[in-house]
Amino acid sequence: MNDHDITRRNFVKLTSAGTIGLMTSGNFAYAGSSDVLRVGVIGCGGRGTGAARDAVISSEGIEITAMGDLFQDRLDASKVALKQEIGDAYKVNESHAFVGFDAYQHVLDCDIDLVILASPPGFRPKHFTAAVNAGKHIFMEKPVSVDVIGAMEIMSAGEIATNKGLSVVAGTLYRRQPSFVEGIKRIHDGMIGQIIGAQENYLTGPIWLRERKAGMSDMEWQCRNWYYFTWLSGDHIVEQFVHNIDVINWVFQSHPDHAIAMGGRIARTSPEYGHIYDHFSVEYTYPGDVVVEAKCRQFSGSTNRVANRIVGTKGIAHLNPQNSVIYDHSGSVLYEMPEPGANGYVQEHADLIASVREGVPINETNQITASTLTAVLGRESAYTGQQLSWDELMASNLDLQPSAHEFGPISTPPVSVPGITKLSRTTPMSVQKI
C-alpha cells in the first residue's frame, strides 16, 4: 500500500489496532519500578518544561538528563524552572544541553531511555522519526502533525516503534481523566442508545502573542510566534481543538467520512497574528450519516465553553472537563461522575513509564494521528470553502513545511480565502539561505 493511499477502510483497520493491539513484548531494559529512567526533553517552552516536571512527579526514579531547544533563552528559562521544581531529579550538565535546529538529534544521541517531544507540531514528524530510529520510548505532545505528509510520516515511524517494542504515549489528557473514561465506557455499553448526533465546543479567549524584536529574521520570528503560522501550529483547530476532536473520535471509535466548514479572521486581523483564523465552525459526518457540530474560537470578552455533548436514542451524555453526566430524554440522571481531581498531565507519564518498566509497550500513534488528521480535515474545508472527504484529504499530499529549517528570510503565507485557496499544496514555502 502506498504511504499516502490511506482510505477510510485501511485507516480504520490501522487505528483499530490502536493501543491494545500493539501491546507486544519488546526490547525493554527495565523491569523493576526502582530502576532509574533517564529522560531527554526536546522543546523547552512551557509545555516541554511542564511535561518534564509531570514525568518526574508521576513516578519514582525519573531523572531529566538532556535538553534541547531552538533558542538559548528558552532553554535557559526551562533549566532554571526545572532546577527549582524537581530538585535532585534535574541532572542536566552543560554538555547535555543543546540549542539550534539540530538540538533534537544531539538530545537523542545522549544516553537517555525516554524522550519528551514538545516542540511546535510542525517539527513533530521529524523529531518522532528520529526518536524511533534512535530506539527511545516517547511521549509526544498533541497534535502530531500539521498536514498529510507529516501524518503519514508519523504513521510509518509508529509502525517501526511497534516492531522495536517501543512505547509511545500522546498528550491527549482526556483519555486519562476518570470521568471521561467512565462516561465513554457507558456510552459504548449502550446507556444512551444509538448515537444520532453530537456537539463539541472549544470556545475560549486569546492566547499569548510574541513581539517581533529588532534583528529577528523571518524564520526566528515565526518560530518564536509559532502559534500563528499553520506550518508550525496547524492553526488553533489543530493545536487546541484536537482535544475535543479526539474525544469525539474516541466516542465513535472512528474518524469522520467528510466535513464542510467555515471560518475566518474577525478579532485577530493584524500582521503580528500571522495568517491563521480565529474561529472555525465544522460539520463532520461520521459513519452511519451521524452529524457532529464542532466549533472553536479564540475571542476576548466572549462567553467561554469547553464541552462535548453526545445525543443518543435513549439519552444525552455531557462530557466536560469538570464532570461527566448522562441523562435520559426525560431529564433524569442515569450516571454522573465529577472529575475527581486526577491530573491527566501526570497520569499520561505514569502510564508510559509503567509500560516501559513492565515490558508491556503501549503505542498511541494511530489514534492521535487520526484525531490530528480529523482536525486538519476541518481546517482545510474552512480554508478552501469546499466539502472535503477523508479520502480526498489523504490523496492531497498536503505538505506545509518550508524547504529547509534554517534561519533567514521566509515568506508569510497569505490568509486562506474560501473558494480561492486550493487543498493540494505540494510545493512548500521557500526559505532563502543566508
C-alpha positions in Angstrom: 0.0 0.0 0.0 1.3 3.4 -0.9 2.1 5.5 2.2 -0.3 8.3 1.1 -3.1 6.0 -0.2 -4.9 5.8 3.1 -8.6 5.4 2.6 -11.2 5.1 5.3 -11.2 1.3 5.2 -7.5 0.8 5.7 -7.0 3.7 8.1 -9.7 2.4 10.4 -8.1 -1.0 10.1 -4.8 0.5 11.3 -6.3 2.6 14.1 -8.4 -0.3 15.4 -5.1 -2.0 16.2 -4.6 1.1 18.3 -3.2 0.8 21.8 -4.2 -2.7 22.8 -3.4 -4.4 19.5 0.2 -3.0 19.7 0.9 -4.4 23.2 3.6 -6.9 22.4 6.6 -7.9 24.3 9.6 -5.9 23.2 13.1 -4.7 23.9 12.8 -3.4 27.4 15.8 -2.8 29.7 13.7 -2.1 32.8 11.5 -4.4 34.8 11.7 -3.1 38.3 9.9 0.1 39.5 13.0 1.3 41.3 15.2 1.4 38.2 16.2 4.9 37.1 14.9 6.1 33.8 16.8 8.9 32.1 14.6 11.4 30.2 15.5 13.9 27.5 13.4 16.9 26.6 13.1 18.3 23.0 11.3 21.6 23.1 11.7 23.5 26.3 8.9 26.0 26.2 6.0 26.0 28.7 4.6 22.6 27.7 8.0 20.9 27.4 9.0 22.2 30.9 5.6 21.2 32.3 5.9 17.7 30.7 9.4 17.2 32.2 8.0 18.2 35.7 5.0 15.9 35.2 7.2 13.0 34.3 9.2 13.4 37.5 6.1 13.8 39.6 4.4 10.8 38.1 6.9 8.0 39.1 9.8 7.2 41.2 13.3 7.0 39.7 12.9 9.6 36.9 15.8 11.9 36.0 15.9 14.7 33.4 19.3 14.3 31.9 19.3 16.1 28.5 17.5 19.1 27.0 17.3 20.8 23.7 15.5 23.8 22.2 15.8 26.1 19.2 16.6 29.1 21.3 19.1 29.6 24.1 16.8 31.9 26.2 14.0 29.3 26.2 16.5 26.6 27.2 17.9 28.7 30.0 14.5 29.6 31.4 13.5 25.9 31.4 16.6 24.9 33.2 16.0 27.4 35.9 12.4 26.4 36.3 13.2 22.7 36.5 16.1 23.1 39.0 13.5 24.8 41.3 10.7 22.4 40.7 12.2 18.9 40.5 15.3 19.3 42.7 17.7 16.4 42.6 15.8 14.9 39.6 17.4 17.6 37.5 20.6 16.0 36.2 21.4 18.0 33.1 25.0 19.1 32.8 26.1 21.7 30.2 27.4 19.0 27.8 23.8 17.7 27.6 22.1 21.0 26.8 21.7 21.9 23.2 20.5 24.8 21.0 19.5 25.0 17.4 17.5 23.2 14.7 19.6 20.1 15.2 19.3 20.1 19.0 16.8 17.3 18.9 19.4 15.0 17.3 22.0 15.8 20.0 19.5 15.0 22.7 18.8 11.7 21.1 22.5 10.9 20.9 22.7 11.2 24.7 22.3 8.2 27.0 18.5 8.5 27.6 15.8 6.0 27.8 12.8 8.1 27.1 12.3 11.4 25.3 9.6 14.1 25.6 8.7 15.7 22.2 7.2 19.2 22.9 8.5 21.4 20.1 5.9 23.1 17.9 3.8 20.5 16.0 5.3 21.3 12.6 8.6 19.7 13.8 6.9 16.6 15.4 7.2 14.2 12.4 10.9 14.8 12.0 11.6 14.5 15.7 9.4 11.5 16.2 11.0 9.6 13.3 14.5 10.4 14.7 13.4 9.3 18.2 12.0 6.0 16.9 15.2 5.4 14.9 17.2 6.0 18.0 15.3 3.4 19.9 13.8 5.7 22.5 10.5 5.4 24.3 8.4 8.5 23.5 6.0 11.0 25.0 4.8 13.3 22.2 2.5 16.3 22.7 -0.6 16.7 20.6 -1.1 17.3 17.8 1.4 15.2 15.9 1.5 17.0 12.5 0.0 19.9 10.7 -0.5 18.2 7.3 -1.0 14.9 5.5 2.6 14.3 4.6 3.7 14.7 8.2 0.9 12.5 9.5 1.9 9.7 7.1 5.5 10.0 8.4 4.2 9.7 12.0 2.2 6.6 11.0 5.2 5.0 9.3 7.5 5.7 12.3 4.8 4.4 14.6 4.9 1.0 12.8 8.7 0.9 13.3 8.2 1.7 17.0 5.8 -1.2 17.3 8.4 -3.6 15.7 11.1 -2.3 18.1 8.9 -2.7 21.2 8.9 1.0 22.0 6.2 2.7 24.0 4.6 5.8 22.6 2.1 8.0 24.5 0.4 11.1 23.2 -0.7 14.2 25.2 -4.4 13.6 24.9 -5.0 14.0 28.6 -8.8 13.5 28.5 -8.1 9.8 27.9 -6.5 9.8 31.3 -9.3 11.6 33.1 -11.5 9.1 35.0 -14.8 11.0 34.3 -14.2 10.8 30.6 -13.0 7.2 30.7 -16.1 6.1 32.7 -18.5 8.2 30.8 -17.4 7.0 27.4 -17.4 3.4 28.7 -21.1 3.8 29.4 -21.7 5.3 26.0 -20.0 2.3 24.4 -22.0 0.0 26.7 -25.3 1.4 25.3 -26.5 3.7 28.0 -27.6 6.4 25.6 -28.6 4.0 22.8 -27.6 4.5 19.2 -25.7 7.8 18.7 -27.6 10.1 16.4 -25.6 13.4 16.8 -23.1 15.3 18.8 -21.7 18.8 19.5 -18.2 19.8 20.6 -17.1 23.2 21.6 -13.7 24.8 22.4 -14.8 28.5 22.8 -12.1 30.4 24.7 -10.2 33.7 24.9 -7.0 34.5 23.0 -3.6 33.1 23.9 -0.1 34.6 24.0 1.4 36.8 21.3 5.2 37.3 21.0 6.5 40.6 19.7 8.9 40.7 16.8 12.1 42.4 18.0 14.7 44.2 16.0 17.1 41.9 14.3 14.9 38.9 14.2 14.9 37.0 10.9 11.6 36.0 9.4 12.3 32.4 10.5 13.1 33.3 14.0 10.0 35.4 14.4 7.8 32.7 13.0 9.3 30.1 15.3 9.0 32.3 18.3 5.5 33.3 17.4 4.7 29.8 16.1 1.1 29.6 17.1 0.1 32.0 14.3 1.6 30.1 11.4 -0.1 27.0 10.1 3.1 25.2 9.1 4.1 25.3 12.8 0.9 25.0 14.7 -1.7 23.7 12.3 -3.9 26.6 13.4 -5.8 26.5 16.6 -8.4 24.0 15.3 -5.5 21.5 15.1 -3.3 22.7 18.0 -6.0 23.2 20.6 -9.3 21.8 19.4 -7.7 18.4 18.8 -8.5 17.6 22.4 -12.3 17.6 21.8 -11.9 16.1 18.3 -10.0 13.2 19.9 -12.9 12.7 22.4 -15.5 12.5 19.6 -13.3 10.1 17.6 -13.0 8.0 20.8 -16.8 8.0 21.2 -17.4 7.0 17.6 -14.3 4.7 17.5 -13.7 6.1 14.1 -12.8 9.3 12.2 -15.4 11.2 10.0 -16.2 10.4 6.4 -16.3 14.1 5.4 -16.5 17.7 6.6 -17.9 21.0 5.5 -16.7 24.0 7.4 -16.3 27.8 7.6 -14.1 30.1 9.5 -12.1 33.3 9.3 -10.4 36.3 11.0 -12.6 38.8 12.8 -10.7 39.7 16.0 -7.1 39.0 15.0 -6.5 40.6 11.7 -3.2 42.5 12.0 0.1 41.1 10.7 1.5 40.1 14.1 -1.1 37.3 14.1 0.4 35.6 11.1 -2.2 34.1 8.8 -4.3 31.7 10.9 -8.0 32.0 11.6 -9.5 33.0 14.9 -12.7 30.9 14.6 -14.0 27.7 12.9 -17.3 26.0 12.6 -17.3 22.5 11.2 -19.9 19.9 10.4 -18.3 16.5 10.5 -20.3 13.4 9.2 -19.3 10.1 10.8 -20.2 6.6 9.6 -23.9 6.0 9.6 -24.5 9.5 8.5 -24.2 10.9 12.0 -23.5 14.6 12.1 -21.3 16.3 14.6 -21.2 20.1 15.0 -17.8 21.3 16.0 -17.0 24.9 16.9 -13.9 26.6 18.2 -12.8 30.2 18.6 -10.4 32.5 20.5 -12.1 35.8 21.2 -11.7 38.0 24.2 -14.7 39.3 26.2 -16.9 36.4 25.0 -18.7 33.5 26.7 -16.4 30.5 27.0 -17.5 26.9 26.7 -15.3 23.8 26.5 -17.7 20.8 26.3 -18.8 17.7 24.5 -22.5 16.7 24.1 -23.4 13.3 22.6 -27.0 12.6 21.7 -28.4 9.0 21.5 -31.7 7.4 21.0 -32.0 6.8 24.8 -30.3 9.8 26.3 -27.7 12.5 26.2 -24.1 12.5 27.5 -22.3 15.6 28.6 -18.5 15.1 28.8 -16.9 18.2 30.3 -13.5 18.9 31.9 -15.2 19.1 35.3 -17.6 16.1 35.1 -19.5 13.6 33.0 -23.3 13.4 33.2 -25.7 11.2 31.3 -29.4 12.0 31.2 -32.3 10.1 29.7 -34.7 12.1 27.5 -37.0 12.9 30.4 -34.1 14.7 32.2 -33.4 12.0 34.8 -29.8 11.4 35.6 -28.6 8.0 34.6 -25.0 8.5 35.5 -22.8 11.2 37.0 -19.2 11.4 37.9 -17.4 14.6 38.9 -13.8 14.7 37.8 -12.0 13.5 41.0 -9.1 15.8 40.6 -6.8 13.3 38.9 -4.2 15.0 36.9 -4.2 13.7 33.3 -1.0 15.6 32.5 0.7 13.5 35.2 -1.1 10.2 34.6 -0.1 10.1 30.9 3.6 9.9 32.0 2.8 7.4 34.8 1.2 5.1 32.2 4.1 5.5 29.8 6.8 4.8 32.4 4.8 1.8 33.8 4.6 0.3 30.4 8.4 0.7 29.9 9.2 -0.9 33.3 6.7 -3.7 33.0 7.8 -4.6 29.5 4.3 -4.2 28.0 4.5 -1.5 25.4 1.6 0.8 24.5 1.5 2.7 21.3 -1.0 5.6 20.8 0.4 6.7 17.4 -2.6 5.7 15.3 -5.3 7.2 17.5 -3.6 10.6 17.8 -2.8 10.7 14.1 -6.4 10.0 13.3 -7.5 12.8 15.6 -4.9 15.2 14.2 -6.0 14.5 10.6 -9.6 15.0 11.6 -8.7 18.5 12.7 -6.7 19.1 9.5 -9.8 18.0 7.5 -11.9 20.6 9.2 -9.3 23.3 8.8 -8.8 22.6 5.1 -12.5 22.5 4.4 -12.8 26.0 6.0 -9.7 27.3 4.3 -10.9 26.1 0.8 -14.6 26.6 1.3 -15.2 23.1 0.0 -16.8 20.0 1.4 -13.9 17.5 1.7 -14.0 13.8 2.3 -11.4 11.9 4.3 -10.1 10.2 1.2 -9.8 13.5 -0.7 -7.6 14.8 2.2 -5.5 11.7 2.2 -4.9 11.9 -1.5 -3.9 15.6 -1.4 -0.2 15.2 -0.5 -0.7 18.3 1.6 2.7 19.5 2.7 3.1 22.8 4.6 6.7 22.5 5.6 9.3 25.0 4.3 12.0 23.7 2.0 14.6 24.0 4.8 14.6 24.6 8.6 17.2 27.5 8.6 17.3 31.0 10.0 16.8 33.6 7.3 14.1 35.1 5.1 10.8 33.1 4.8 7.5 34.3 3.4 4.4 34.6 5.4 1.6 32.6 3.6 -1.4 34.6 2.6 -4.6 34.3 4.7 -6.6 31.5 3.2 -9.7 32.7 1.2 -12.6 30.2 0.8 -13.4 29.5 -2.8 -9.9 30.6 -3.9 -7.4 28.7 -1.7 -6.8 25.1 -3.0 -6.2 22.0 -1.0 -3.3 20.3 -2.7 -0.2 22.3 -1.8 2.7 20.1 -2.7 5.2 22.9 -3.1 6.1 24.1 0.4 7.1 27.7 1.3 10.6 28.6 0.2 13.4 29.5 2.5 16.3 31.6 1.3 19.7 30.7 2.8 21.8 33.5 4.2 
